[in-house]
Amino acid sequence: MAGTGDLTVEEASRVDDGLVAALAALVPQLSRSAPAPGAAELDAIVQSPATTLLVARDGEGRVVGSLTLAVFRIPTGVRAWIEDVVVDGAARGRGVGAALVTAALERAEAAGARTVDLTSRPDREAANRLYVRMGFAARSTNVYRYTSPG
Ligand SMILES: CC(C)(COP(=O)(O)OP(=O)(O)OC[C@H]1O[C@@H](n2cnc3c(N)ncnc32)[C@H](O)[C@@H]1OP(=O)(O)O)[C@@H](O)C(=O)NCCC(=O)NCCS
């Protein structure tokens, strides 16, 4: 991939073997513990009105990155979260991550979300730089997680 001129970002609207294989290659680059989603799990993301699976492809149609946008209404308004941003190691540093985030922000705004949230561990240096460069500001809040004992 030479630059980002031949890059496209689209919403996945159907699940096929190529998409399953692409996520099987990307998810381990995001999480060492999470199993890659199968066709049924990807179909659940694609079919849900609350989630959008954005897929970046290079000029040859190869998937080089992915992001999932979640948009939902709660009593205080429409909320949007960006999750699971990942770009293939061989395609990093060429703006694929920025293109995915830009596409997500456009969709979130179109859906009525006035703010878009995400979290990123401090040791994810490239990711944190990317988000700040794209206009995200760190906010002071405590992030909690309950892990099921089961
Ligand atoms: C974070 C991530 C999605 C960024 O994707 P990307 O397509 O490389 O993003 P961009 O090209 O828009 O920007 C990446 C930054 O790394 C720099 N960079 C340059 N060459 C690079 C390379 N070979 N590898 C990684 N980063 C590189 C870019 O210049 C840019 O730096 P800047 O923000 O200081 O300008 C990607 O690094 C990734 O998938 N990381 C592993 C998973 C992860 O941490 N996901 C985020 C979860 S919150």
The ligand as a MOL file (V3000), in Angstrom:
LIG
                    3D

  0  0  0     0  0            999 V3000
M  V30 BEGIN CTAB
M  V30 COUNTS 48 50 0 0 0
M  V30 BEGIN ATOM
M  V30 1 C -3.0620 2.4160 16.9470 0
M  V30 2 C -3.1370 1.9790 15.4930 0
M  V30 3 C -4.5690 1.5570 15.1880 0
M  V30 4 C -2.7570 3.1650 14.6120 0
M  V30 5 O -2.9530 2.7880 13.2470 0
M  V30 6 P -2.1130 3.4930 12.0580 0
M  V30 7 O -2.7850 3.1560 10.7950 0
M  V30 8 O -0.6860 3.1840 12.1980 0
M  V30 9 O -2.3910 5.0240 12.4100 0
M  V30 10 P -1.8150 6.2990 11.7040 0
M  V30 11 O -0.9770 5.9190 10.5360 0
M  V30 12 O -2.9750 7.1870 11.4510 0
M  V30 13 O -0.8870 6.9300 12.8620 0
M  V30 14 C 0.0470 6.1110 13.5670 0
M  V30 15 C 1.1730 6.8670 14.2340 0
M  V30 16 O 2.3220 5.9770 14.2800 0
M  V30 17 C 3.3720 6.4960 13.4390 0
M  V30 18 N 4.0710 5.4700 12.6830 0
M  V30 19 C 4.8750 5.6660 11.6550 0
M  V30 20 N 5.3380 4.5210 11.2070 0
M  V30 21 C 4.8120 3.5680 11.9700 0
M  V30 22 C 4.9180 2.1550 11.9560 0
M  V30 23 N 5.6810 1.4970 11.0900 0
M  V30 24 N 4.2050 1.4570 12.8540 0
M  V30 25 C 3.4290 2.0940 13.7240 0
M  V30 26 N 3.2830 3.4400 13.7750 0
M  V30 27 C 3.9770 4.1610 12.9000 0
M  V30 28 C 2.6120 7.4430 12.5640 0
M  V30 29 O 3.4600 8.4010 12.0210 0
M  V30 30 C 1.6440 8.0490 13.5250 0
M  V30 31 O 2.3490 8.8280 14.4690 0
M  V30 32 P 1.8500 10.2570 14.9470 0
M  V30 33 O 0.5120 10.0550 15.5950 0
M  V30 34 O 2.8880 10.7010 15.9090 0
M  V30 35 O 1.7620 11.0720 13.7050 0
M  V30 36 C -2.1680 0.8230 15.2110 0
M  V30 37 O -0.8620 1.2120 15.6170 0
M  V30 38 C -2.5310 -0.4870 15.8860 0
M  V30 39 O -3.3410 -1.2380 15.3780 0
M  V30 40 N -1.9230 -0.7710 17.0520 0
M  V30 41 C -2.1550 -2.0340 17.7740 0
M  V30 42 C -3.5460 -2.1350 18.3580 0
M  V30 43 C -3.9130 -0.9240 19.2040 0
M  V30 44 O -3.1510 -0.4390 20.0210 0
M  V30 45 N -5.1550 -0.4390 18.9840 0
M  V30 46 C -5.6990 0.6700 19.7180 0
M  V30 47 C -6.5730 0.1690 20.8110 0
M  V30 48 S -7.1460 1.5090 21.8470 0
M  V30 END ATOM
M  V30 BEGIN BOND
M  V30 1 1 1 2
M  V30 2 1 2 3
M  V30 3 1 2 4
M  V30 4 1 2 36
M  V30 5 1 4 5
M  V30 6 1 5 6
M  V30 7 2 6 7
M  V30 8 1 6 8
M  V30 9 1 6 9
M  V30 10 1 9 10
M  V30 11 2 10 11
M  V30 12 1 10 12
M  V30 13 1 10 13
M  V30 14 1 13 14
M  V30 15 1 14 15
M  V30 16 1 15 16
M  V30 17 1 15 30
M  V30 18 1 16 17
M  V30 19 1 17 18
M  V30 20 1 17 28
M  V30 21 1 18 19
M  V30 22 1 18 27
M  V30 23 2 19 20
M  V30 24 1 20 21
M  V30 25 1 21 22
M  V30 26 2 21 27
M  V30 27 1 22 23
M  V30 28 2 22 24
M  V30 29 1 24 25
M  V30 30 2 25 26
M  V30 31 1 26 27
M  V30 32 1 28 29
M  V30 33 1 28 30
M  V30 34 1 30 31
M  V30 35 1 31 32
M  V30 36 2 32 33
M  V30 37 1 32 34
M  V30 38 1 32 35
M  V30 39 1 36 37
M  V30 40 1 36 38
M  V30 41 2 38 39
M  V30 42 1 38 40
M  V30 43 1 40 41
M  V30 44 1 41 42
M  V30 45 1 42 43
M  V30 46 2 43 44
M  V30 47 1 43 45
M  V30 48 1 45 46
M  V30 49 1 46 47
M  V30 50 1 47 48
M  V30 END BOND
M  V30 END CTAB
M  END
